[in-house]
Amino acid sequence: MYMRYLFFILFAGLIVSCEQQASGEGDILFQSGDFEGAIRAYSDYLELYPTDVKTLYNRGRSYEEMELFELSIKDFQAVLEEDKDNLQANLSVGSYFYRKQDYDNASYYFAIAVQAHESNAQAHFLQARAFHKVGKKKEAMGGYNKALSLNPELGEAYLYRGALRTFMKQRSKACQDYQQAKALDVVEAEIQIKSFCN
């Protein structure tokens, strides 16, 4: 009886180990830049575990890297069916709509990310970008400010806050933002400095 029990425990451990290996194979392929291979590995894993959030998201990212955006959005939305507050999936769906210049839908998903993950600087930054695109200056400024208060190293937030300040004719503050963006290695900041600050 003891041997049968021991065999069962070892066998169960082996199955879990193989499952983890199958899931991890896709991660290794993704890291190496073999996105097609990663998609195959993730798809194989999803045959067994079709609602595994991590694997769905990673396959979506693989599709995204291959610019197969219609396939990526299906995986990201499947993640949200399982976990509606998932930070990465909400940011990815928001970014999908942002690329399509559908800023209202982009803002909707970024808002969910901000609400569920208040301390995430990237969520605030992306929501600010969507607000900026539709001319909601006050909301955009608030988003950039919040993002930078959470992560003062977020160079792009300085760049776009500077652009907003340029539009609002706050030249001195805009140039300070561009200088800060440049110090954080944001290439576009140099162009803005040459255009507006000399």
PyMOL commands that set and color helices and strands:
alter all, ss='L'
color gray80, all
select helices_A, chain A and resi 2-31+35-48+53-65+69-82+87-99+103-116+121-133+137-150+155-167+171-183+188-196
alter helices_A, ss='H'
color red, helices_A
deselect
rebuild
show_as cartoon
